[in-house]
Each structure stands twice: as C-alpha cells, then as structure tokens.
Amino acid sequence: MKAFVFPGQGAQFVGMGKDLYENNAEARAMFEKANEILGFRITDLMFEGTDEDLRQTKVTQPAIFLHSVIIAKVIEETTGIKPDMAAGHSLGEFCALVVAGALSFEDGLRLVSARAQAMQKACEMKPSTMAAIIALPDEKVEEICESVDGVVVCANYNCPGQLVISGEIEAIDAACAKATEAGAKRALKLKVGGAFHSPCMEPARAELAAAIENTPVHTPKCPVYQNVDALPHTDPVEIKANLIAQLTAPVRWTKTVQNMIADGATEFIEFGPGKVLQGLVAKIGKGADLTISGYEKL
C-alpha cells in the first residue's frame, strides 16, 4: 500500500517549483490561480526571491503547500499513481487533505494562508520559540517540561530520540538546560518565529477555527492520518475538529508512521521540498520492509 506524506515548515528553498511551472501547463495554471487567491505573486518569491523572503510565515506555508500539492496532482494526472493513505507533518496535513480530496485546492490554500497569518499574529503577541531535544526518551522530555515553570510542552514527536519542545523563551531555556543535564546529545533552539503546537498558539487556533468551520470538507478518497491522534480519518466532522485542535496540540509523527505501517503501508513517498520525512520514516520504520522515496523517483 502506498502512503503519501507531506512535509511542514522549514523544508522550503529558493527555486522550488520553478521547473514545474515552466514545463507543465496544468501546474502553471494552478500556480497562477494561487497568485490570484493570495493577492500577490508568490511564484516570484518562490522562484526568484531570497531565503529571507521565503522565511516569512505568510510566504513559507503557502509556498510549501503549493509545491507539495501541485507536484502530487501532476504526478497523479500523468502516472495514475494514487495514495492508499496520506499524512502530513503540521502544515503538511493540509496538503494531505487536498490530495486525498477532502479539501479543494482553492479552499486548502485559503486555509493555509489564514493559518499562516494567524500564527504570525500569535507569535508577535508574546516572544516564544522551539527547541530540538536529541537522544532522550520521550517520557523523560515530557517529565522535564512538566517540571519547568512557564509554558513549555512537547510539540513534535518526530521519531524515536528526536523530539521538539515549544513554549515561552525562558521556559525553553530552562528545559534545554535540564535536558542537557539529563544526558541529551543536543538541546538546540530552533530558528522559528514562535512556539508552534503549544498553548502559545491559542489566539491563532481561535481565529482559524471560524475559517475551518466555514470551509467545506468532503469525505476523502483515502484515510488521512491526522497529527493530533495519529489515527486515520475519513469523517469530515472529525477532520475539521482535528484541524482546529492541531495548532495547539503536538504533532504525533512517530505514532502516525507506526500506525500507517501497522495498517499495511509498504511504500512511503514524500511530496514537497526536501527529504526530511524520508529520514524520519526510515528511523521510525527501522526493521520493517519499506520502500521510502521522494516524488522524483516516480
């Protein structure tokens, strides 16, 4: 069974999608539709901008969404290859829902743009950040977060031995110090705009909830494994509730991949910029008989 997976923020690079735009009429039409919906030429920033341009949250999230979704749509159109199941890491969940048919391309892009702007506002309200903790058991990192004053939570369960924490800057600093004392190989603050997937995103969650509630969600053509519970979903009501909860809840990526494998996934294909998810899937599925690749191999 084929599992399509879609990356989140941080995978972007200048030039992403340019070849697709120049060489495929369907892709070009989708990119131009996106420029129209967003009200600015995001293609100019994606193809010819700077790293700084792409790091703006209002640009980063729609850019990754477009690159991931358009590639998947074009490959499905030209090869007939379709997913038997799908999942995305954080922002990537919106890509998974579009490719699976639960959201239209246009509605998915509007939600991603609204999500990015709401998250940017939440980041500006209170200084916050995230940090990667390497080579400590999840349970130990959870214990450290609970022992620290202030807001700090486990945000991304990426793979065994790799967990990202999220919260207020002072609380993150204290948690990193405790993690190092506990034997973490690394406790490294990330270059991000704020504390994603933590209570610090509550203003963004509240703002985005109205947009999600007012967006049509359809029954997808294959199950989408959602971040908040790592379980497969096809019920539009459940999908909406999980999308709303996603901003303040952790990304349970380790459990997501484990569940997909348990449910029969034998081939994982990453759609979008970078190869981050291929590496995580390989670590999570170590010992399983899996084929793991990027879209370029199709």
N, C-alpha and C positions, 0 to 999 in steps of 0.2 A: 504493500500500500504506500502511496506517495503522500508525504507531508510537505506542504508548502509553508515556509517560515519567513518572517519579515522583520528586519532589524529596526532598532529605535534610534533615538537622537545620539549623535556622536559619530555616525558612520559616513557623514557627508564629505564630499570632496569637490573642488572646483573642476568643472568639465563634465560632471555627472549627467548622463542623459543626452549629451550633445550628438553623439553618433546616431542614437535612436531618432532624434529629431530630424537629423539631416537625411537619413536613409529610409525612413518608414513613414508613409503618408498618414496612416492611422495614428501613429504616435504623435506626429506633428499636430494633427487636429486636436488631440487630447491636451497637448501642452498649450496650444493656443486657447482652448476652452478654459484652461486653468488660469492663464493670464487675464482673461475676461472676468472670471469669477472673483479672483483675488483683487483686481483693480490695479495691479502693477505687473510689470513684465518679470516674473520670477525666473523665466528662462534666461534672461540676460544675466542675472546674478548667478544662476546655476552654471551656465556655460562659460561666462567671461568675467565673473565677479572675483572678489578676493576671499581669502579664508575668513576675514573679519565679517564680510557681508553674509557669508553662509552661517556664521555663528550666531547671528541674530535669531532668537527663538521664533519670531514671526516668519522668518525665511527658512530656517533649518527644518522645522517639522513639515511644512507643505512640500519642501524640496525632496525630502526623503520619501514622503508619501507618493509624490508623483513618479519619481524614479522607480520605486518598487512596484507600484500598481501598473504603470504603463508597460513595463517590461513583462510582467506576468500576463497582462491582457494580450500583448502582441505575440508572446510565445504560445499562449493557448490558441490564438487565432491561426497561427501559422503551422503549429505542430499537432494541435488537438490534445496536447497533454493537459490534464486537469488534476486538481488535488482531490485526494480521498479524505483529507483532513487538513486543517490550517491553523496556524497560530502566529502571533506577532509579539515582539518584546516591547511593551509600553506603547509608544506611538504606533509600532508595527501592527498592533491589534486592529487598528482602523483599516490598514492595508489588507489584512487577512479577511476582514468582514466585507470589504468591497470585492475582492477577488472571489470570495465564496458566494457573492450575490445577495448578502444581507443588506448592504448599503449600495446605493448608486454611486458612480464615480463622482458626480457633482456634489451629492449630499456628503459623501465621505470627505471630500476636500473642504467643504464649508465647515464641517465639524472640526477637522484638524486645524484649520485656520483660527476658528473660535477658541479651540483648546490652547493653541499657542499663545494667543493674545491674553487669555485669562490667566495662564500660567505666568506670563511675563509680568502682569499686574501684581499677582500674588508675590512674586519674587521681589518686586520693588517695595512692597509694603513692609517687609521685615527681612534683614540680612540672614541668609541661610545657605547651606551648602550640602555636599555629599562627600563620602569617602569610601574607598575600596579597602576591605579587610581581607587579606590573603593568608590562607593556611591556618585558619581556626575553625573548629566545628561551629555549625550554625547555632547550636544551643548555647555555646559559650558567648558568641557575639550578642545573642538575644539577652543573655544574663547581664552582660556589660551595659547594654543600652538601658535596661531597667534600673541599673544601679546609679546611673548618672542623672544629676539634676538638670532640668530643662527638657526640651523636646529633642529626642533622638530615637530613631526607630530603624529596624531592618527594612530596607526598601526594595532591593533587588536580590533575590536568591538565584544567582546566575548559574552556578554549577558547584559541585562539592569543593569546598575550600575557597570559594570566591563569593563574597557577599558584599553588597554596597549598603552603607548606612546613610541616613538622611535626617537633617534637622537643623536646629539653631547652631550658629558657628561655635559658640563657647561649649555647647554640649558635644558637638562633633569632636572638638579638640580634646576634650576630657575622655571621650570614648576611645579615640585613637591612642591616647597615652595608655589607657588601661589595656587595650588590645595588644599593644607592643609589650607591655609588662607580662601579659598572659602568654606570649610566645608567637604572636602573629609574625609572619615573614615580612609583611608590609602593612602599613596603615597609612594610606595615601589619600590626601584630599584631592578631589577632582575639580577640573576647571569647568564648572557648570554654573548656571545663573541662579540656582536656588535649590531648595530641598524638595525635589520631586518625590512623589509617592510617600508623603508624610503628612501629618496634621497641618503643616505649614501651607499646604495646598488647599485647605478648606475653602477659602474665598473663591478659588478657581473652580473647585468642584461644584459649589453652589451656583456659580454663573453658568457653567457648562451644562448643568442638569436641565435647565429650561430648554437649551438648544437641542439636547439629545431627545427630550420628551416630545419635542415638536418635529422630529425628523422621522420619516417612515423607515421602519426596519422590517425586512422581509425574512421569511424562512430561508436560510442559506442552503445551497445545493450540497454542502458537506458540513460536518460538525466543525465548529470553531472553538478551540480550547482557549478559554479566557484567563487573563492574568490573575484575577482575584481569587479564583478557586482551583485553577489548573484543570478544570473539567470541560468536557465537550458540551457545547450548547447549540441548539437549533431553534429554541423558542424565542421569538422576537421580544417578548416581555422580559425574559431573563437576560437576554443580550443587552437590552437598554439599561437594566438595573446594574449589571456588572460594569458597563462602560462608565456609568456615573460614579460608581464606587472606586473605579480604577485609579483616579488621581490621588487619592489619599491612602490607598491600600498598597501592599507590597506586590511586586511582580514575582510570581512563583514559577520562575522559568525552569528550575531543576525538576520540580514535580510535573510541570506541563509536559516536558520531553519524556519523562519516565512514563507518564500516563499514555502518551501517544505511542510509545514503543509497546507498552502492555496491550494496547488496543490494536496492534498489528502493523504499525508503521515500520517499514523496512528501508525506505528511501526518503531522505531529507534533502530538500532543495531550497537554498536561500535566494530570495529575490530582493534585490536592492543593493545599495553600495556596501562595499567591504565584505569581510569574511568572518566577522565576529561570531555570529551564531553557529557557523560551521564548526568553529573551535569549541564552543560551549557544548554543542550536541555531541561531538566526539568524546568530550570528557564525561558527560552525563551518561552516554550510552556505551561507555568503555566495556568491552567484552561481548557486546551484542553484535550480531551480524547485520551491519548497517551500511548503506551506501549514502555518503554525505558529499554534496557538491553545491556549487553555485549555479546560477541560471546560465552562465556562459557555456556550460557543458551540454546544454540541450540543443 
